[in-house]
Amino acid sequence: GSGRGDDRSQLAPALAEPRLAFAREELECTSTAWHQGRRVAQHHAQNESEPQ
C-alpha cells in the first residue's frame, strides 16, 4: 500500500539529521585511525629498511 510509503517518507527527515551526524563522527574516527595506522606502518618500514 501507498500508506506505508507515506509514513516512511514522513519519518525519514526526522531520522536523517542524527544519523548523518553519527555517520560523520564514525567517518572522522575511522579516518583518524587510518592515518595513525599508516604513520605507524611507515615508521616500522623505515626502521626495517635501515641497516642495523
C-alpha positions as CSV (number, residue, x, y, z in Angstrom):
1,G,0.0,0.0,0.0
2,S,0.9,3.6,-0.6
3,G,0.0,4.4,3.0
4,R,3.2,2.7,4.3
5,G,5.3,4.6,1.8
6,D,3.9,7.9,3.0
7,D,4.7,7.1,6.7
8,R,8.2,6.2,5.8
9,S,8.7,9.5,3.9
10,Q,7.5,11.4,6.9
11,L,9.8,9.6,9.2
12,A,12.9,10.0,7.0
13,P,13.7,13.7,7.7
14,A,13.4,13.2,11.4
15,L,15.9,10.3,11.3
16,A,18.2,11.9,8.7
17,E,20.0,14.5,10.8
18,P,21.1,12.4,13.9
19,R,22.0,9.6,11.6
20,L,24.1,11.9,9.4
21,A,25.9,13.4,12.4
22,F,26.6,9.9,13.7
23,A,27.9,8.8,10.3
24,R,30.2,11.8,10.1
25,E,31.5,11.1,13.5
26,E,32.2,7.5,12.6
27,L,33.9,8.6,9.4
28,E,36.2,11.0,11.3
29,C,37.1,8.4,13.8
30,T,37.8,5.9,11.1
31,S,39.9,8.2,9.0
32,T,41.9,9.3,12.1
33,A,42.6,5.7,13.0
34,W,43.6,5.0,9.4
35,H,46.0,7.9,9.3
36,Q,47.6,6.8,12.6
37,G,47.8,3.2,11.3
38,R,49.6,4.5,8.2
39,R,52.0,6.6,10.2
40,V,52.9,3.6,12.4
41,A,53.3,1.4,9.3
42,Q,55.6,3.9,7.6
43,H,57.6,4.2,10.9
44,H,58.0,0.4,11.0
45,A,59.0,0.3,7.3
46,Q,61.7,2.9,7.9
47,N,63.1,1.0,10.9
48,E,63.2,-2.2,9.0
49,S,64.9,-0.7,5.9
50,E,67.7,0.9,7.9
51,P,70.8,-1.3,8.3
52,Q,71.4,-2.3,11.9
